[in-house]
Amino acid sequence: MRVSQMFIPTLREVPAEAEIASHQLMLRAGLMRKLAAGIYSYLPLGYRTLRKIEQIIREEMDREGAQELLMSALLPAEYYQQSGRWEVFGPEMFRLKDRHERNFCLGPTHEEIFTETVKNEVKSYRQLPLILYQIQTKYRDERRPRFGVMRSREFIMKDAYSFDRDEKGLDESYQKMYRAYCKAFDRMGLDYIVVDADTGAMGGSGSQEFMVKSDVGEGVIAFCDACGYAANDEKARCVPQEALRDEENKPLEKVRTPDVKTIEELTDFFGCSPKLFAKTLIYKADDKVVAVMVRGDRDVNETKLQNLLGCIELEMADAHTVREITKAEVGFAGPIGLDIDILVDLEVANMKNFIIGANETGFHYKNANIGRDFKATMVEDLRKIVEGDACPQCGHPIKTAQGIEVGHIFKLGTKYSKALQCTYLDENGKEQVMVMGCYGIGVNRCMAAVIEQNHDENGIIWPVSVAPYHVIIVPVNTNDEVQMGIAEEIYKKLQDAGIEVMLDDRNERPGVKFKDADLIGIPVRITIGKKAKDGIVEYKLRKEKEAEEKTVQESIDSAVQYIRDNL
């Protein structure tokens, strides 16, 4: 393609709205443009890369025996109502009514729709196992869209669903998808880790996330170098750090703490470690209010809490509710005398003679002890894991890193097939419920993740497999007949060899052309300059700092070999 004829609206300045490298570069390199918060249009270069990512995914899915189809994005409410997820998705689901007042949504995910389709068409065990998938746009009304396509309201997803006779069949389908995902991410050039994950709104018996390590990732990965344990921070199990202290229970003592509310203020006031405090946090879980206790230096893991309570919506209680429940201002909540459920983290259950709020403004208790001074409704693992915690598998110190979720696989079991009565007849003519799995890849998120891991101060450094074009030819002076003649020769020979090539035939300064070539990240650049008359050109890989001189034919041969070796 000739650059003079291409639509590549590059930007020199970093857009003010773009916080992370992938968002900045996708805008600057002319890959996409913003329509509204969390909604983007993909321009030609960006769309070419998207299609290549899709094709990699498609090839690996097909290799494992999955079949592609396409469902509607406009979906009737009744299927989500049958599964119970019409309410679970809450305000994230885009809902609308047609002219007949019938409820619809823009599909956030398609478990129910695939289940209904298979239910109506598959009747016998002979038709199983079955893996179906689509690559399609999904919609979720994110409260705070950010980081470009990392967290957007419209996104492209490959979602697949497996249907099996039993759990053994599900295990086999799950492993097929695991293999397909590993191969697809390998081909995209991503450095990723597979971690145990929470099943969230999807439900089911287990799931794993494919996480790309990145400093800008919104997810946190907890992993152990010693035994290989890996989980995201929502799922990672926490082992209490300290055993029960061998000391006698001391008398409970109320202490005046005027204007001392935060853990930092309390540690200064009492002159002790935050490990000697147990903070009490008040939460609203749907229409119920509960108290949650964690050690003073810990944070509540709200995913674990939500799973424990089985609630649809979970949020910290507002100041009015806290005052109503505790009879005190915010910052003085404690478990003693509360007439609500008190959920206690494992670590707090192991503590003795700790400090708590007194449910009285300006006061705290010293030497509180669980069992004697208050009772726990439940004792569970309710906190977030942090670096240095003991690995729940081997006890070695845990490490943490930020990560971008690019794929997620779930063992759904019979959650949706039971709700929607998706059954088959076995060998004995007996009706059985199908066992399901669900498998998703964020296509545009993969593109952003590739950029996050492959860029420098000058722009994107595309891996060959997903680059919009493979080679860019840059004649320094388009008015020089010799340079243009060689440029055209290389252009034609590379095209004939099946290489995707751009010819920058613009009448621009060389510096502008070089900056654009680096910004859009084409893997190979061949520059035709002053030595063209001697049959010498400059050959440079985008990922390398230095260029080298080659003859015209050597540059063609090198480019073809490099591209073929890296596809």
Phi, psi and omega in degrees: 000139178273127186299328180299339182256000186265153177261092180228081182281081181285157179238139177277322183269151176282122180301136184299328184286342188272117186267331186240163187302315183297320179294315179300312186286328177293329175280313184294323182277004177071030178278331183203168174220147182279134173261317178202176181303120178075014181228124186228149169259140179262125180272173191309313181295316180296321181291325177298317179293318177304315181296324178291319176298315177302318183292322175301311180300314181301314182296319181286325175296313181297323181300329180268010174089010176281152182242133183270141173215186178217123178261165175288153173267345179262112194237138179293145184292330192299329181290322177288328177293322179297322182275346181090003185269354175302323178274323185301319182292336176057217185289352178287342182272128174284116183246147178205165178239146174274185184294345179261014179064025176273136184281135175226169170220160168274124192304117172277334177188166196235024181307310184297321186288318176296319180299316180296320180297312181293321178305319184281340188244336184254123185240336189239153175301336180293340181270001181246153003282166183214131173235120180242146178212164175217160171240113193205161179281136176243161185225127173218131184276077181302137179297321182222083177299138181201168177059038178065236183275001177295318178222090186239171182267344176226128184209157181263129182228142165266114176240133182234155182220129179254145180232120184229167181283327186204181182296325178299317177296320177299317179302320180292316178296319180300317180292325175300314181291323176302313179297315181300319181293315180300315181294319181296313181291326174299315182294330177284351180080023182272140172265108189228167176225144179260127185230151172293143187220163175282144183280341175056216183293343180287330181075188178104179189269345181182159179202160175225144177252146171258111188247132174265121180294129182199140179295342182257004180295142179278340178272157176241129180257130172253125184217157183239122179290337186282316186242352179089003177301137177209134178206157172281165188291342176289327186261330190305128179283143181249131177261128179306131185288322188242137176284169179302128182285139183275079177211160182284152173294130178264159180295138177296135185225126177274132184238133177287125182228069184297130176059023178248106188240316186278163178299321180298315180294322181292320179296322176294316184296313183272348179064042181216175182286149175297346178291347179266005178252150169234113181271145181248119182247137182259127182239151168258122178243100190056243182258015183245147176248132180227159174252140180234131181245127173226163179299155187302331182261013183250162174244145177290136173271101188291336176292314177299318181296315180297319178296320180296318183277340181066030183267160178274314180241137179224131178205156175296140180292146177286168185301322180298315180295319178300315179297321181295320183281317187263346185063024180216167177289162178300136180109355182234017181290143176208170186278339187288123177087359179287138180256041177223169177297137179243114182258122190245131176290152182307322183294319180295323179297338180267356185273158175225146173051053183257170184259136180221165172291155185256006185055036176211125184302127179087013182220147172227163174255140168258153173065038175284146178221132179292141182096310179279313188262335177200161180245144177269135173290318177214147173242116185215168172285110187233008185248168176275142176285150178225161179303136180097343175299157178289135175299130181292349183261319184230350178090351178293151180300133179282145170250156178230153177209155175278151182209157176253123177284121178248342179208155181210129178239140187232142164264102185281333185069231183247016183306311183271324181294326175291312183298324182255010177054051178268101188233168175219165176263127180279187184301335182263009181075016180265139182284131179230150178276134178291148179254128192244156169229160181222140190215119184234145171230131175277107188291307180289333174293326175299318180299315179295321180295321177301316180295318179302324182268351185222077176204163172223193183293345182263343180151203183281149172235087186291136162297147184305321188298332183238005179296140179299323172223158184271320187226141171238130179258127184238098169285128183294319182233106183289349177272353179272116185297322180295312180300315182291325178297316178293319179301315180295321180297312180297318180304310183293317183293323177292319176300316179298332179275002179083017179269136178279116192227144175247142175242112181277087183266016180289148176272068181240164175296147180306320181300322178295316181296317181295318180297318179294319180298317178292320182298312183279348164080026181297131189301323183236133175240129175245116183255130177253113184232221188295333182273010180301324182295339177263006180075022181248134177233170178256128183246125183219133171273138182300326184279351180257153181280321188259148174259165176224151180274138178219161170288167181303312183292322178298321180295320178296311181298317181296317180297312181299314181295317181297315181296314181295323180292334188251001177283000000 
